[in-house]
Amino acid sequence: MSLAELKEESAALQPEEQRELAAFLAVIRMKQSGEWDEATTGSDLPEREGWVSLDEAKRQLRTQP
């Protein structure tokens, strides 16, 4: 599949599918540049107290007025 075909198919996706594709591509770029390791490892990560899962965050966003 050519890049032009990928772009055309991507433009036809539903918004949620486009967001998922954009996130996937962002992770690929981060892994290629080394930013992924910096973002996911290391002792300088903040404490995770009070963090919620992605599913819980989505649920909270859906229920906000």
N, CA, C and O of each residue as an XYZ file, in Angstrom:
260
protein
N       0.853     -1.173      0.000
C       0.000      0.000      0.000
C       0.895      1.232      0.000
O       1.867      1.295      0.753
N       0.580      2.189     -0.822
C       1.399      3.395     -0.916
C       1.034      4.380      0.194
O      -0.005      4.251      0.841
N       1.890      5.343      0.395
C       1.631      6.379      1.388
C       0.369      7.151      1.027
O      -0.428      7.477      1.906
N       0.180      7.442     -0.236
C      -1.024      8.150     -0.673
C      -2.280      7.355     -0.326
O      -3.281      7.926      0.107
N      -2.225      6.028     -0.518
C      -3.376      5.176     -0.175
C      -3.605      5.169      1.329
O      -4.749      5.212      1.784
N      -2.531      5.114      2.100
C      -2.666      5.160      3.563
C      -3.319      6.457      4.020
O      -4.197      6.451      4.884
N      -2.884      7.563      3.435
C      -3.463      8.865      3.801
C      -4.948      8.918      3.444
O      -5.765      9.404      4.227
N      -5.289      8.420      2.267
C      -6.686      8.419      1.831
C      -7.544      7.554      2.753
O      -8.629      7.962      3.168
N      -7.056      6.377      3.064
C      -7.796      5.482      3.960
C      -7.908      6.083      5.362
O      -8.952      5.966      6.005
N      -6.851      6.719      5.832
C      -6.860      7.333      7.158
C      -7.880      8.456      7.240
O      -8.559      8.610      8.256
N      -7.991      9.240      6.177
C      -8.953     10.339      6.154
C     -10.391      9.830      6.203
O     -11.286     10.538      6.665
N     -10.613      8.615      5.732
C     -11.961      8.045      5.712
C     -12.355      7.375      7.024
O     -13.511      6.988      7.195
N     -11.411      7.232      7.950
C     -11.708      6.594      9.233
C     -12.628      7.452     10.082
O     -12.702      8.669      9.910
N     -13.327      6.804     10.999
C     -14.137      7.518     11.979
C     -13.200      8.268     12.930
O     -12.049      7.865     13.095
N     -13.670      9.353     13.559
C     -12.802     10.138     14.450
C     -12.093      9.310     15.525
O     -10.910      9.524     15.787
N     -12.797      8.382     16.139
C     -12.163      7.564     17.181
C     -11.053      6.699     16.588
O     -10.005      6.521     17.208
N     -11.278      6.170     15.407
C     -10.255      5.371     14.734
C      -9.055      6.241     14.346
O      -7.911      5.792     14.417
N      -9.317      7.477     13.940
C      -8.225      8.392     13.610
C      -7.392      8.714     14.849
O      -6.166      8.787     14.775
N      -8.061      8.905     15.992
C      -7.323      9.166     17.245
C      -6.457      7.970     17.613
O      -5.310      8.133     18.028
N      -7.005      6.771     17.462
C      -6.245      5.558     17.771
C      -5.041      5.417     16.837
O      -3.950      5.055     17.279
N      -5.235      5.697     15.567
C      -4.145      5.645     14.596
C      -3.080      6.693     14.927
O      -1.885      6.406     14.868
N      -3.512      7.899     15.273
C      -2.568      8.964     15.618
C      -1.741      8.581     16.844
O      -0.538      8.839     16.887
N      -2.377      7.969     17.834
C      -1.651      7.532     19.026
C      -0.639      6.447     18.667
O       0.495      6.468     19.146
N      -1.043      5.511     17.834
C      -0.157      4.441     17.382
C       1.068      5.024     16.679
O       2.197      4.616     16.954
N       0.847      5.969     15.778
C       1.955      6.584     15.051
C       2.861      7.387     15.980
O       4.078      7.411     15.797
N       2.268      8.040     16.972
C       3.074      8.802     17.936
C       3.990      7.875     18.728
O       5.149      8.209     18.972
N       3.483      6.725     19.126
C       4.301      5.758     19.863
C       5.444      5.254     18.986
O       6.578      5.127     19.447
N       5.144      4.970     17.727
C       6.200      4.523     16.811
C       7.303      5.573     16.726
O       8.486      5.244     16.817
N       6.917      6.827     16.552
C       7.922      7.902     16.446
C       8.716      8.036     17.741
O       9.928      8.247     17.710
N       8.037      7.914     18.876
C       8.730      8.015     20.163
C       9.727      6.872     20.330
O      10.831      7.081     20.833
N       9.345      5.670     19.914
C      10.253      4.532     20.021
C      11.461      4.707     19.109
O      12.582      4.372     19.493
N      11.242      5.224     17.916
C      12.345      5.429     16.979
C      13.321      6.493     17.472
O      14.523      6.393     17.224
N      12.820      7.500     18.161
C      13.678      8.591     18.609
C      14.289      8.341     19.989
O      15.159      9.092     20.430
N      13.836      7.294     20.664
C      14.327      7.016     22.007
C      13.517      7.687     23.101
O      13.761      7.452     24.285
N      12.562      8.514     22.722
C      11.736      9.205     23.715
C      10.847      8.242     24.490
O      10.490      8.508     25.638
N      10.487      7.118     23.862
C       9.609      6.154     24.531
C      10.272      5.619     25.795
O       9.643      5.544     26.850
N      11.546      5.249     25.682
C      12.249      4.737     26.854
C      12.334      5.803     27.944
O      12.163      5.505     29.126
N      12.594      7.028     27.547
C      12.663      8.116     28.520
C      11.325      8.321     29.216
O      11.279      8.612     30.412
N      10.234      8.169     28.463
C       8.906      8.416     29.019
C       8.402      7.264     29.881
O       7.544      7.467     30.739
N       8.926      6.054     29.663
C       8.362      4.890     30.346
C       9.289      4.251     31.366
O       8.885      3.318     32.060
N      10.512      4.726     31.473
C      11.439      4.156     32.449
C      12.153      5.274     33.188
O      12.037      6.450     32.845
N      12.882      4.880     34.194
C      13.692      5.849     34.924
C      13.152      6.111     36.311
O      11.977      5.883     36.598
N      14.017      6.583     37.145
C      13.636      6.837     38.533
C      13.041      8.217     38.711
O      12.588      8.547     39.807
N      13.028      9.035     37.667
C      12.507     10.377     37.800
C      11.007     10.471     37.516
O      10.456     11.569     37.433
N      10.346      9.314     37.366
C       8.904      9.336     37.162
C       8.217      9.777     38.445
O       8.647      9.403     39.536
N       7.160     10.563     38.331
C       6.449     10.990     39.540
C       5.791      9.801     40.236
O       5.538      8.770     39.613
N       5.527      9.948     41.485
C       4.817      8.902     42.214
C       3.458      8.694     41.564
O       2.844      9.644     41.078
N       2.999      7.474     41.556
C       1.751      7.167     40.864
C       0.537      7.210     41.781
O      -0.557      6.813     41.379
N       0.716      7.679     42.987
C      -0.410      7.799     43.904
C      -1.451      8.740     43.307
O      -1.115      9.842     42.874
N      -2.680      8.323     43.283
C      -3.748      9.143     42.741
C      -3.967      8.972     41.244
O      -4.897      9.557     40.690
N      -3.131      8.184     40.581
C      -3.301      7.951     39.148
C      -4.495      7.023     38.947
O      -4.798      6.201     39.813
N      -5.163      7.152     37.824
C      -6.261      6.254     37.476
C      -5.919      5.562     36.161
O      -5.086      6.034     35.388
N      -6.573      4.449     35.931
C      -6.336      3.726     34.678
C      -6.903      4.523     33.510
O      -7.716      5.429     33.696
N      -6.466      4.176     32.313
C      -6.979      4.836     31.121
C      -8.484      4.628     31.003
O      -9.211      5.560     30.662
N      -8.956      3.424     31.280
C     -10.396      3.150     31.211
C     -11.172      4.011     32.199
O     -12.246      4.522     31.880
N     -10.625      4.168     33.401
C     -11.288      4.992     34.411
C     -11.290      6.461     33.985
O     -12.285      7.158     34.188
N     -10.212      6.932     33.409
C     -10.155      8.318     32.935
C     -11.188      8.548     31.834
O     -11.876      9.569     31.826
N     -11.294      7.596     30.905
C     -12.295      7.716     29.843
C     -13.699      7.755     30.437
O     -14.531      8.556     30.011
N     -13.969      6.884     31.429
C     -15.282      6.857     32.062
C     -15.580      8.196     32.716
O     -16.690      8.715     32.592
N     -14.599      8.758     33.410
C     -14.791     10.036     34.077
C     -15.069     11.147     33.073
O     -15.910     12.012     33.318
N     -14.368     11.125     31.948
C     -14.579     12.149     30.924
C     -15.963     12.053     30.293
O     -16.578     13.068     29.966
N     -16.444     10.828     30.127
C     -17.776     10.639     29.535
C     -18.871     11.131     30.480
O     -19.923     11.576     30.020
N     -18.643     11.059     31.776
C     -19.695     11.409     32.732
C     -19.638     12.870     33.155
O     -20.491     13.318     33.920
N     -18.660     13.615     32.679
C     -18.601     15.037     33.024
C     -19.672     15.804     32.258
O     -19.946     15.512     31.094
N     -20.279     16.795     32.930
C     -21.332     17.578     32.252
C     -20.791     18.436     31.141
O     -21.551     19.146     30.483
